[in-house]
Amino acid sequence: MNIRALAILAAIGATVIYGLNHTIAKGIMPNYVPAYALVVLRVIGAAILFWSISFFGPKEHVEKKDYARMLVCALLGMGFNMLVFFKGLSLSTPINSAVLITTTPIIVVFLSAILIKEKVLPKKIVGIAIGFLGALGLILFSSEIRQDAPNIPLGNFFILLNSIFYGAYLIGAKTLIEKYHPFTFMKWLFTLGIFICLPFGYQEIIDTEWTSLPFDAIWRIAFVVIGTTFCTYLFNIFALTQLKASTVSAFVYVQPLIGIIFALVTGQDKLTTIKIAAACLVFLGVYLASTKPRGHKNLDKPA
């Protein structure tokens, strides 16, 4: 097997893990571990793992002028983003999460136009509007009653907030990602994330009966920390060394399909007319907002 094929498998692997995460992480919350406690475990575990492998990367020091931007990126990407996502997932359902999380490309286009004055073509504006309409439909018209999903509309709103925070993080982190090695960047972001998330999850960590957790909850926690947080990032980095960024980003279309199918097969969620209609609108919006116009040269090169 050649290295390009391995890179494609790595990109697929990251997408599959992301897709499965909606159902697997939902199986922990809120019955076994509260949302904020799980977030704290995630950032601590990821910080330890990235510090461990950072010794295999170059020895870099963060310049003083980058401290502020690093902190903002940590707040958006390792703080607010994770806190609202896991809180939202604990209140909502796996399929809602899988659908709403794909609004991130739409958010990036929207925020790029506002924050860095990037030109937005009419087709992208239509895509943004359609995608937000689908997300709004899930938030306003989700009326399911589930014991493990106590407030689905509020949970959906939090998951949408996650996309907004993560989209802002991607824009803010661009210059840092280009300047520092990924191991350096991630070890410091997750370290800062511990201090950001700990005040929210400290009491939940104290109140959780860790010694009485069943194996089903333990392996799910391990999956979230090692798989969803650590492995996916390494897989994507490797994929980007051999594939164009546009090729890797195209896998965003596969993630919700995996998430929805897995949730249905495991019986953790079910499709409704609202979910189907909203998903169609979100997917169409992502497609319109993400595709390049005809005749536009793709300048993406392997990183």
Buried (B, 14 or more C-beta within 10 A) or exposed (E): EEEEEEBBBBBBBBBBBBBBBBBBBBBBBBEBBBBBBBBBBBBBBBBBBBBEBBEEBEEBEBEEEBEEBBBBBBBBBBBBBBBBBBBBBBBBBBBBBBBBBBBBBBBBBBBBBEEEEBEBBEBBBBBBBBBBBBBBBBBEBBEBEEEBBEBBBBBBBBBBBBBBBBBBBBBBBEEBBEBBBBBBBBBBBBBBBBEBBBEBBEEBBEEBEEEEBEEEBEEBBEBBBBBBBBBBBBBBBBBBEBBBBEBBBBBBBBBBBBBBBBBBEEEBBEEBEBBEBBBEBBBBBBBBBBBBEEEEEEEBEBB
